[in-house]
Amino acid sequence: MKNQLPAGMMTLLEEVKTTFQQDIKVQTLFEHCFSNTYETTLKKRKDGSTFVITGDIPAMWLRDSAAQVRPYLMVAETEPEIADMIEGVLYSQFSYINHDPYANAFNEEPNGQRYHEDATEMTPLIWERKYEIDSLCYPIQLAYLFWKSTGRTSHFNDRFQQAVQKIIATWKIEQNHEEQSLYWFERDQCPPSDTLTRDGKGSLVTYTGMTWSGFRPSDDACQYGYLIPANMFAVVALKQLAEIAEEVLKDSQLAKESTELAEEIDRGIQTFGIVQHREYGPMYAYETDGLGNYNIMDDANVPSLLSLPYLGYCSPDDPIYLNTRKFILSKENPYYYEGIAAKGIGSPHTPPRFIWHIALAIQGMTAVSNQEKAEILAQFKRTDAGANLMHEGFHVDAPEKFTRPWFSWANSMFSEFLLTLCNRYVKGSALSKWKEE
């Protein structure tokens, strides 16, 4: 297996072996997880683009594909083959956004395949059209980190510039979802989490400055339309876009528009997104509607409240984040579970008492203490069900019970977490900046 990997990937495999000389299990986990995305999910196409399946589903999610290749940015610094592959991913992502900024997952070709026959505006290229803010954030952040990692700017082309204009326009429309949005989504014969209420418009919201989302990064419907962590990710992405506009594109109008929208959304977060918890004090809510209703929880999928320092919205020692983190990692969070084998954050997307390897990776990468990081690593080692790969969710008492045996996003998140333990970080990422400070 290893002989087929590019030299830059082999170098990181050797670094992990050196750092964890006495831990064969860690070496084996990393070897399998780090190579998994590269060996099983990527397809280079004739036009220079790269198509990325999630693993066990033959479609390309904008979110998942960005997260799947993110650890490879460390290899792309010195390995042109990997850099070309990631630039190909960006080619695909921004082409898809130009096709439809409301869709979350796409087919390799316009073959009409889809997850379900939903009531929304579908095309043959779209696999699923659940509108999620993070689907538009992830490609911007990947483009930004790719620039920082490789120095390349060729991906900031007409395709990119057209797509980011569509993203900004979409987020502005969805700031006034009730009055301006034409998006709707309905699915029949499904759980309530797979469709939107009110004839596909979702639960009622009022203007807050934040931008509306139909669905969470879990692909589950939002209970209330303003998904706080996704709005926080949008603030980060817009600031990164402003930097690209200023330093690379020399487009002062795009920089101004991005900055102003980021400020509007952030004011909405700070005004409507903070609640007073009886035990933990001021903390961030997961969702709100601007009408006084709040959903107090966190979900394993990223963007999550736990992931805010990882995304770059705040520092790991931010007081409100720390209050929120204490809540998230307590039984006050309805999706936090503790069991015989593990403890951590799950999701309404998976059964009760199932926690996610993605959430464990985020907890480890945002932890301040080495003890917490070590505890997270120990949990990874005993919850892979002997497969040397990560899964979506697994039972906290019986890790051999798990969902999705082939889930590339989880493998990549574990890989990035382990590389941080080797003092390896994606250039330009929030984690690298916190480390420098």
Secondary structure, DSSP 8 states (H G I E B T S, - for coil): -GGGS-HHHHHHHHHHHHHTTT-HHHHHHHHHHHHHHHHHTEEE-TTS-EEE--BSSSSEEHHHHHHHHGGGHHHHTT-HHHHHHHHHHHHHHHHHHHH-TT--EE-SSS----SS--BS---TTEEE----HHHHHHHHHHHHHHHHHH---TTSSHHHHHHHHHHHHHHHHGGGHHHH-----B-SSS-GGGS-HHHHT-S-----SS---SB-TTS-B-SSSEEHHHHHHHHHHHHHHHHHIIIII--HHHHHHHHHHHHHHHHHHHHHSEEEETTTEEEE-SEE-SSS-EE----SSSS-STTHHHHTSS-TT-HHHHHHHHHHTSTTSTTEEE-SS-EEEB-TTS-TTEEEHHHHHHHHHH--SHHHHHHHHHHHHHSSTTSSS--SEEESS-TTSBS-S-BHHHHHHHHHHHHHHTT---TTSHHHHHHH-
